[in-house]
Amino acid sequence: MRKIFFLILLLLVPSGLMAEDVVVDWYPVAATGCTPTYGTELHTAANAAEPDVSDTDAVTGFSQVGLLTWDSVDTAPHIGTYHITAIASSSVDRFYYNLSGLTDGTLYSISAHTRHNGTGGDWRLGLGTSSGGVFGPGAILIATADTTYIQWTLYFYKQYNIAYVVALENNATDDGGIYFDNFSI
């Protein structure tokens, strides 16, 4: 009887809460199929990726490593006046957002609109245990052909080892670029 109860318990508890890996799911907007209830918006830094039309000409709250171009620009944002642009000069160039203010054991939704600038290499976007890379099954690829804005949404349980949202240039050509807008937590 205990074995059956334990097996049922294992099936009911999300695997990410019992392992060191992260529970991650990416959903295109059209595929969600339900209407979740969200808490307060947690990305409150005034910057070009702000999740509404009141964005500002800044990259506040984000950090970058090695990027050839790292700026907020006003050419063709998804929403508002500005968006963030990043162009790499090596395959390890990246930008990231620190998630240190999130509470372990809580389910979060992170979303943004991204598009590739159409030249150079592909990018990967996902969660990181450090600002230096992307891990987990939830990492997405932003390919050179993805030149129109795509909204992505990531649902995950915050755990002690999840520290950053990272966008990483991930190709041998080392010169890809992306646009990033409408970031929400």
C-alpha angles and dihedrals in degrees: 000000000000092000091054092047091049091048091051090048091052091052093050099048115077109250093232091065091058100040136050092246121093125252103233135171127172117203128186108225094248092054101054095092095187139064112238123196113242132201126224120317106263100189097084102149110122103239144124092277095053112142097244142040095277094080122146135216096263145091094220114161095022127093131198140202124208100338118158090212124022115163148115113256137183100219113116102332118183093235134002123002105302142038135181120259125197126184119183131219096188138024093257097053113122150149127221147183121222115234096191092123094063122101120244114242094027125119113236137185119213121183140169142159115247137176136175120242089230100245134087127004136345125264132219122216126193148095124317137196086213133016089256103077153003123251142175137050091285096070112119131206121232101200128200089251093058095092098145122072114272120191116220128186125198123197116194143153109244111237132178092260096053106090110148149027102227133193110196132184101235111183140086092242088070098198107086123134136203140188120224125194146153095033114186136178 
